[in-house]
Amino acid sequence: MREYEFTFVIQPEISDEGVQAISQRFEGILAHHQSEKLFYEDWGRRRLAYEVRNFQKGHYQVLHFLSDGKVIPELERSARLDDSILRFLTVLANSDVVDVDARRTEGVAFEEDRRKRAAEKAVRDAEEAARAAEEAAQVSDVSRGDDGDDEDDDRDRDRERDRDREEDEDRE
């Protein structure tokens, strides 16, 4: 068995569900050819080195798999036919994988670690969005002149009203 890396770049406006569908199609091709997916690496959206089909950014994915090599033409054919894939490259990562079970275990561990990092990132993003919303609310309160301290505002209005009354009484 040999280990391969199939790197592909997807158009940046493709949704996460679309990226998932493309990944599942590749996994189906691997399964049909008795090859085994080890794991995916999601490198995210990055700037391209040069413009490709009027795109300056792309969503990078790397599929690691074990195969005898016969599946590669079919993977590349599928990538060539998909208009949402900007570029792809297949690389032989290891020409002779001796301990296939150990490599599978490493792949499972990598996938679990990736899922854990994705969950942590989702929590961080949610916290950041909540902080940004709170700051936006504070900025809008300040721009309206409302600093959130209603008691001070009431006291100021009462003092101003008292001054106006005293001025009126002095005039009479």
Buried (B, 14 or more C-beta within 10 A) or exposed (E): BBBBBBBBBBBBEBEEEBBEEBBEBBBEBBEEBEBBBBBBBBEEEEEBEEEBEEBEBBBBBBBBBBBEBEBBEBBBEBBEEBEBBBBBEBEEBBEEBEEEEEBBEBBEEBBEEBEEEEEEEEEEEEEEEEEEEEEEEEEEEEEEEEEEEEEEEEEEEEEEEEEEEEEEEEEE
